[in-house]
Amino acid sequence: MVVGIADTSTPDPNSANCPPECFIFHAFRWKKGTLTDLGTIPGGNSNDAIWVNNRGQTVGTSQNGLINPLVGVPENRAVLWQKDGQIIDLGTLGGNDSAAFAINDRGEVVGGALNDILDPFSFPGLATQSRAFLWQDGIMQDLGPLGGPDAFATAINDRSQIAGISMTNSTPNATTSFPTFHPFPWENGKMLDLGSLRGTQAAPSGIGDPLEGQRALNNRGQVFDTRRRFDDSPFSLGWGNTSGLGNARRHFRTCSCAQQRRRGYRRSLWAMTRFTPFCGETA
């Protein structure tokens, strides 16, 4: 089964990026040679399918036909398409927009949703704070941040462990004009700050690409992230957890790409325990 988006032949009346995005686009599900248009929330034009689980449930976003009054662009809502095609609006945390990035085989959904608190650093650029959420059984739960105003979740495994990114404070950095971001794992109500290498940004691998973000967390509780050193150069790092956040150890051991090649590390073969990090930047 494959999910994605495809252009329709209908011009998009709300596109601010024409060209190249001049047409309404719809989420689709492809299975056994058949392409199915998943449809939008009533009133919406475009939508986007981001992830599908092994049960055929799909998550993504859909426009709802309304305009966000704070920024003047179409509102988007996190949505869940059931296997039978039913679309469920997952709502927000009091704001105007939300997005779903991942779903596990238990039907639990994670993503980011706006609240109604004005935020000069709004990470989606939509005027209010974005918070990481977990949606299950019809209820959206705010997972909270790491001390800053914004956070969102990008991955969830079948053990209900979640990975994401959060601002750690409300102080902008000179190099980015945004507060510092750190990656986090979340489990059973606890969020752990995985830190950085004294740089301004660190995030589960794939931030900016939700599909890669989902693959940054596996069912063994292992997280792979990309972060910046003190000089803001990028560096990749693995974390592992086999016994819960309460047993997490937090220290860094970095090594060069040449060292990694000699040791034979590959991005898909991290063997980590208890959130012990080690070498990044795979060859």
C-alpha positions in Angstrom: 0.0 0.0 0.0 1.3 3.5 -0.9 0.0 6.9 0.1 0.9 10.3 -1.2 -0.4 13.4 -3.0 -1.3 14.1 -6.6 -2.4 17.3 -8.4 -5.9 17.6 -9.7 -6.8 19.6 -12.8 -8.6 22.2 -10.7 -6.8 25.6 -10.2 -6.1 26.4 -6.5 -7.9 29.7 -5.6 -5.8 30.0 -2.5 -2.3 29.2 -3.8 0.3 31.8 -2.8 3.0 29.9 -4.6 1.8 29.7 -8.2 3.9 28.7 -10.0 4.7 25.9 -9.3 1.8 25.0 -7.0 -1.1 26.1 -9.1 -3.6 23.3 -8.7 -5.6 21.7 -5.9 -3.9 18.5 -4.7 -5.4 15.5 -3.0 -4.2 12.7 -0.9 -4.4 9.2 -2.4 -4.0 5.6 -1.4 -2.7 3.1 -4.0 -3.3 -0.6 -3.5 -3.2 -3.5 -5.9 -3.2 -1.2 -8.9 -6.1 1.0 -7.8 -5.6 4.7 -6.9 -8.2 6.1 -4.5 -8.7 9.8 -3.8 -9.0 10.0 0.0 -10.9 13.3 0.0 -10.8 16.3 2.3 -12.7 17.6 5.3 -16.0 19.1 4.0 -15.3 22.5 2.5 -11.5 21.9 2.1 -9.6 22.1 -1.2 -6.3 20.4 -0.8 -4.9 17.7 1.6 -1.8 15.7 2.1 -1.3 12.0 3.2 2.0 11.6 5.2 2.0 8.1 6.7 0.1 4.8 6.6 0.3 2.0 9.2 0.1 -1.7 8.6 -3.7 -1.7 9.2 -4.3 0.7 6.3 -4.9 3.8 8.5 -3.5 7.0 7.0 -2.7 10.3 8.6 -1.8 13.7 7.2 -3.5 17.1 6.8 -6.5 18.6 5.1 -7.7 22.1 4.5 -11.1 22.8 6.1 -12.3 25.6 3.9 -11.6 28.3 6.5 -9.0 31.1 6.5 -6.7 31.5 9.5 -7.6 35.0 10.6 -4.2 35.7 12.2 -2.1 35.1 9.1 -4.6 35.0 6.2 -3.9 31.6 4.8 -6.1 28.4 4.5 -6.4 26.4 7.7 -5.1 22.9 7.9 -6.2 20.2 10.3 -4.6 16.9 11.3 -6.7 14.1 9.9 -7.0 10.3 10.1 -8.4 8.3 7.2 -9.7 5.0 8.4 -9.2 1.9 6.2 -12.8 2.3 4.9 -12.1 5.9 3.8 -13.8 7.7 6.7 -12.0 10.9 7.4 -11.6 12.1 11.0 -10.7 15.7 11.9 -8.3 15.4 14.9 -8.8 19.0 15.9 -6.4 21.4 17.5 -5.3 22.5 21.0 -7.3 25.7 20.8 -5.6 27.3 17.8 -6.4 27.3 14.1 -4.1 24.6 12.6 -2.7 21.2 13.2 -0.8 18.4 11.3 -0.4 14.7 11.8 3.0 13.2 11.0 2.9 9.6 12.1 0.6 6.7 13.3 1.5 3.4 14.8 -0.3 0.0 14.4 -2.3 0.7 17.6 -4.0 3.7 15.8 -2.2 6.3 18.0 -1.4 9.5 16.1 1.3 12.2 16.8 2.0 15.6 15.3 1.8 19.3 16.0 -1.2 21.4 16.9 -1.6 25.1 17.6 -3.0 26.6 20.8 -4.3 30.1 21.1 -1.3 31.7 22.8 0.4 34.3 20.6 4.0 33.4 19.9 6.7 35.6 18.1 8.7 32.4 17.4 5.7 30.4 16.1 7.6 27.5 14.4 5.0 27.0 11.6 4.8 30.7 11.2 1.2 30.7 12.0 1.2 33.3 14.9 0.5 31.0 17.9 2.3 28.3 19.8 2.7 24.8 18.3 2.7 21.8 20.7 3.5 18.2 20.2 0.4 16.0 20.5 -0.7 12.4 21.0 -4.2 11.5 19.7 -5.8 8.4 20.9 -9.4 7.2 21.3 -10.7 10.6 20.1 -8.7 12.7 22.6 -5.8 15.0 21.7 -3.2 15.3 24.5 -0.7 18.1 24.7 2.7 16.5 25.4 4.2 19.8 26.5 7.6 21.4 25.5 11.1 21.3 27.0 10.8 24.8 28.4 10.2 26.9 25.2 7.0 27.8 23.5 7.0 25.3 20.6 7.2 21.6 20.1 6.0 18.9 17.7 6.1 15.1 17.5 7.3 13.4 14.4 7.4 9.7 15.2 5.7 7.0 17.3 6.4 3.3 17.6 4.2 0.4 18.5 5.3 0.7 22.2 3.7 4.2 22.2 7.1 5.8 22.6 7.3 9.2 20.8 10.1 11.3 19.4 10.0 14.9 18.4 11.6 18.3 18.7 11.1 21.2 21.1 12.4 24.7 21.8 14.2 24.8 25.1 13.6 28.4 25.9 12.3 31.7 24.5 15.6 33.4 23.8 16.5 33.7 20.1 20.0 32.7 19.0 22.0 35.2 17.0 22.7 32.7 14.2 19.1 31.5 13.7 16.8 34.2 15.2 15.0 31.3 16.9 15.4 29.8 20.3 17.4 26.5 20.6 15.8 23.3 19.5 16.5 19.9 21.1 15.1 16.5 20.3 13.1 14.5 22.8 11.7 11.1 23.4 8.4 10.9 25.3 7.1 7.9 27.2 4.3 7.5 29.9 4.0 11.2 30.5 7.8 11.9 30.7 9.7 14.0 28.1 13.5 13.8 28.1 15.8 16.5 26.7 18.4 14.7 24.6 20.5 17.9 24.5 22.9 19.1 21.8 26.6 19.4 21.1 26.6 23.0 22.3 24.9 24.1 19.0 21.6 25.8 18.4 19.7 22.9 16.8 19.2 19.2 17.3 16.3 17.1 16.0 15.2 13.6 15.2 16.6 12.8 11.7 14.2 13.9 9.0 12.8 17.1 10.5 11.6 18.9 7.4 10.7 15.6 5.9 8.0 13.9 8.0 8.7 10.5 6.3 12.3 10.5 7.4 11.2 11.8 10.8 9.0 8.7 11.3 11.9 6.4 10.5 14.0 8.1 13.1 12.4 5.9 15.9 12.0 2.2 15.8 10.2 -0.4 17.9 13.2 -0.9 20.1 13.0 2.7 21.2 16.1 3.7 19.3 16.3 7.3 18.0 18.6 8.7 15.4 19.0 12.5 15.3 20.9 15.2 13.6 22.3 18.1 15.6 24.7 21.0 15.4 28.0 21.3 17.2 29.1 24.5 19.0 30.2 25.9 15.6 26.7 25.0 14.2 28.1 22.4 11.8 25.8 19.3 11.4 26.4 16.0 13.2 24.4 12.8 13.4 23.9 10.9 16.6 22.2 7.7 17.7 20.4 7.1 21.0 19.0 3.9 22.3 16.5 2.9 25.0 15.5 -0.6 26.0 14.5 -0.1 29.5 12.5 3.2 29.8 13.3 6.8 30.2 13.9 6.4 33.9 17.1 4.5 33.1 18.4 7.0 30.5 22.0 8.0 30.7 23.0 11.2 29.1 26.5 11.7 27.8 28.2 12.3 24.4 30.9 10.4 22.7 31.8 11.8 19.2 34.1 10.4 16.6 35.2 11.1 13.1 33.8 9.7 9.9 37.1 7.8 9.4 36.6 6.2 12.9 33.1 5.2 12.0 34.1 3.6 8.7 36.8 1.5 10.5 34.1 0.4 13.1 31.6 -0.4 10.3 28.7 1.7 11.7 25.8 2.3 9.4 22.7 4.4 9.9 20.4 1.3 10.0 22.6 -0.7 12.4 22.7 1.3 15.6 23.0 -1.0 18.6 22.1 1.3 21.5 20.9 0.8 25.0 19.5 3.2 27.7 19.8 6.3 25.5 23.5 6.0 25.3 24.6 8.1 22.3 27.5 7.4 20.0 29.1 8.3 16.7 27.2 10.1 13.9 27.6 11.2 10.3 27.5 7.8 8.7 29.5 7.2 5.6 
